[in-house]
Amino acid sequence: MNVLCRFLVSAMLASVSLSSLAGVRELPLPEVPKQITVPEDRAGYVLCHFWDGMDWSDSVWVTDGPAMEQNFVNFVSVFPHASAASVNTAVDVMFEKLRDNPEAYEVMADIAAMYLNDTESPMRDDRLYVVFLNRFLEDKVLDEARLIRYRYQMDDVSKNLPGTIAGDFPYTDSNGRESTLHALWGAGYTILMFYDPECRHCHQVIDFLSRSEPVNRRLDEKSLRILAVDTSESDMPADALSIPPTWVSARTDESVEDAGLYSFREMPALYLLSPGNEVILKDASPEAIIKILSDIE
């Protein structure tokens, strides 16, 4: 199956949750000119012309929540198969058509936030949401209250994006040794976990990772370290917490969140870092981290 077919299938699968239940209206995918043969370019063409058949002045369309959500899902489903330049252009093309229709602009802004920024959304993606936030803040079509919220969100979600170097910070481990995240320790990967000892879900994740065969194998091979950072302000010593002895249990001198280095929208906050401290996964599930570690040779 070629790449173009794969992204069409993925878009179809993504559409099942809404369209199968509500029979919503979906825009037809644009027909790609035959002379465009490179799969990534074909995907880019689909993105840039995805909304060609949409009449943004049609209030019936714009106020049809399930239909607008479904078409947005279909639109975003193509993003992984196109270049970053095409994604940016496609978002610009869509909102350029919306500049004279604040009602429709607001609808699409809300849908983008719901699918790309909500912590409960399986489509949450900080890198993609930044593309939309840039457009919202540049256009200034929406009211000032929204723009203030979007500026705050931009500051929040743009921290430690995948592909960037994770913010460095000092810590003290349970044995009193001082170090930093970026300190040279070897050629392995890092699971960085910020947690609160009173968070029940944090304990569940700690237990899950401590029983993971790929995780423990890499810890034994010294190709992985886990830095578990207690974010609470209690006086409880780090070595009194239920952190496995093969992990690095740590506290920081000051809150990395208050210092603006990281933001925690839920606990625990999990990151997977490369040997060079590049962010591979941000705010990841333990399952996603284990999958990456299992796939790495």
Secondary structure, 3 states (H helix, E strand, C coil): CCHHHHHHHHHHHHHHHHHHHHCCCCCCCCCCCCCCCCHHHHHHHHHHCCCCCCCCCCHHHHCCHHHHHHHHHHHHHCHHHCCHHHHHHHHHHHHHHHCCCHHHHHHHHHHHHHHHCCCCCCCCCHHHHHHHHHHHHHHCCCCHHHHHHHHHHHHHHCCCCCCCECCCCEEEECCCCEEECCCCCCCCEEEEEEECCCCHHHHHHHHHHHCCHHHHHHHHCCCEEEEEEECCCCCCCHHHCCCCCCCEEEECCCCCCCCCCCCCCCCCEEEEECCCCEEEEECCCHHHHHHHHHHCC
